């Protein structure tokens, strides 16, 4: 099995050319052999007829003395380059060449057909291509004669042998030229591909921004280069996202860990009252909780990225989940002087992952509380219309600045307001909401009036049968 594509193309080229050349040579050779034989036959027939005519006129001159007439006729034909023999009633009367005469005597009378038409046949001779004979039967008075003209097939076979010899040299030579030509052709047409391979070899995770430069290749190859470059762009983008994700994650992890260490260091630096230790432990507990939340979020997103996050689909009442979440955050909201109101269609059954959807509602509520100042109001609505389940969470909070709007679903994105606040989240809440909505074949969007509040809307199809897609953000 040839592995080099160049050699494969060359081999195909040579194979194709061989078949073409051999077929062509066989046809030409066959045609030549037949036409040489036909020319010989034509000469022999002409000579036999001439000898017959000569014999007939000699017979008239000699008043029917056929042995003498045959002798004269044969003598006159001696210089014609073919063997002439005349038979009478199966007996050889006269022949130009005694050597061939014997062969003719043995074969011609037996082979000759009765009648007066010409006949051409080959008499085999051991060690030679044989003797070609034209027979002309004639009748003079009541006596039948056969006039035969013969020639060895040697001359034909010598000519054909010459042609064969030329072909034996020319054919391999032509194939060699075809092979070299095919190789050069394949090499030339594959050169852009080699260049592309070399360049592709040099591209690694470190220089993914590099692209293939292939000059002006053929249409097919430029399509290949374009697809490869597109693939590189996608890889580059996802590598970038991954790098950012890792950098952001490490950055986020560093703060709570630093707080825990600092608090422990301070507490342990000298003897303290039990209350002081309690205070320190409470701070450490808070930060540990934050850390747990962050690690959970990261793990969820990483699993979703790796495609391992499977939806645990089950039938449940979505209105119950919404009510439970609203009730759960009520005390937190009340502590900030925020009022939470909810209105849900009753007995709204839904088939999906209950835990994830609970998480989605909770994240939206958590944000609404976080970004709404005291004496604000949060309204949650759950409805079903035209085959869609719609959940809206509206608040009368700070709203979202137009500059932040395109980014809030990105991982680790936090608005300026949230960034400066110690109680702020990690910027993963909405990325998770988006992933959960999309995993249920739904979508999430928002409208906001900066300074007056925001409304987040999640739309889910009533049944969402597809498996969890991989998140993009
Ligand atoms: P965070 O942990 O910072 O809340 P999220 O992904 O949940 O992260 O939200 C990203 C950003 O979107 C927040 O930092 C905030 O600027 C903005 N945001 C989210 N929800 C609201 C809201 N209800 N009102 C105003 N801004 C919001």
Boltz pocket constraint, residues with backbone or C-beta under 6 A from the ligand:
constraints:
  - pocket:
      binder: B
      contacts: [[A, 363], [A, 364], [A, 367], [A, 368], [A, 370], [A, 371], [A, 395], [A, 397], [A, 398], [A, 399], [A, 400], [A, 404], [A, 408], [A, 409], [A, 410], [A, 413], [A, 414], [A, 415], [A, 416], [A, 417], [A, 418], [A, 419], [A, 424], [A, 425], [A, 426], [A, 427], [A, 428], [A, 429], [A, 430], [A, 431], [A, 454]]
      max_distance: 6.0
